[in-house]
């Protein structure tokens, strides 16, 4: 099999598995990323997260079911890519594979056709063109938007991939050209985060900075402890409607900044204003928060707009997959 | 601060029930329309929709979702005029096709009115009220304005700026503490404050008052 054939085989297999598991339907309802670990479990693979020396992950073909082990020494996004790579091995019927850093290197030293196919599978499974298009439609982004590092970074957060992997996927799917991809790659995620925080200083720039707007209504997001959330919401304050932040605070988030972008003189009276909130939750947690646009003196249930977000801020997986532990705890 | 115990001037009788602008940015059109109605000495409501429409048309690049500036709205009232509310009743929402947003054939006759800007000072507002003239106020609201206590809004904590808003001063009095207060007619419906009217302590008003005007006497031809 040639390199090209291996790439094609991996990509086609990923598309088949999307159909088989009805992945698209699940993502359309959540607005989030593709559940790669859930897919491994649906294929009856035994999945565990453990410290691994010099490896990102490996898979073996057991007597009655495949087994996959993924390193706990890398962040969730790398775990997800590694999981997708091992899923490729499992779905393509490969017997066993030990996988290190080389799977993260695009067009790198990889020569083994099985590894090339598994990596092609991983990219196509996690970052299919339809997922990028779905997120773009939801956010109102067009092709030109994808040359803006700030928007590509937000795309990466929503699809659960690294910034670099998202740039590569946009290029692979011909959404951006080679020159744009190179320019995007030269942008610093640290600078993007600092710009979003607009003067709020943080201890380090490992946490992500999510920009949430009304377009994210119903979003299911996966982040890590200490991630920051910049909420930019249109408020009809001149008509008596304010965004109610009570539930956000009750959900355990600290509001670091809350301000409205009001012109210094009343150029327009009663028009909408932008409310910009920056919030953070430092502990690993799962939950939901809701902000509602309502008249504060009126009773609940009178909101004219809402932002409901379900979040999982546990970050990287350790031990048994979280979804399995939650199922066991609920049983 | 206690409740208002002494009312020295109350022009509410010149107005009908408090109206509700809903979630549209039309507070200024409501304030000017209701002040216009009172200046005409009639209890018939004027069409806020009609005035807002003209103000948006006069705004370069104007869009009905954005609100309008005071000088532009005053020009619309003086030069374009407005019908009675019955001529073009208020729309709770704009038509989905914006080209359908235009005055209906029955939106006549048109009533025009010139306005006179005043210095944005509490004492001047009170002086005008004492002559029987309601005063249109443009305020930079704070969050306390949204939750009056016993119908009263006063300086205090948790009062972040929110937006510019237009109301009409229709009276004044004193709180139980002796502090002077201005009675305003809002356009947020009858469940805000005291059936749609609220008292603003004078220090709060002066800290947040940006522009004021009154109606000139007599219709503009």
Interface residues (C-beta under 8 A of the other chain):
Chain A: X235 X236 X237 X238 X239 X240 X241 X242 X258 X259 X260 X262 X265 X266 X267 X268 X269 X270 X271 X272 X273 X295 X296 X297 X298 X304
Chain B: X21 X22 X23 X24 X25 X26 X27 X28 X65 X66 X67 X68 X69 X70 X73 X138 X140 X141 X143 X146 X147 X148 X160 X161 X162 X163 X164 X165 X166 X188 X191 X192 X193 X210 X211
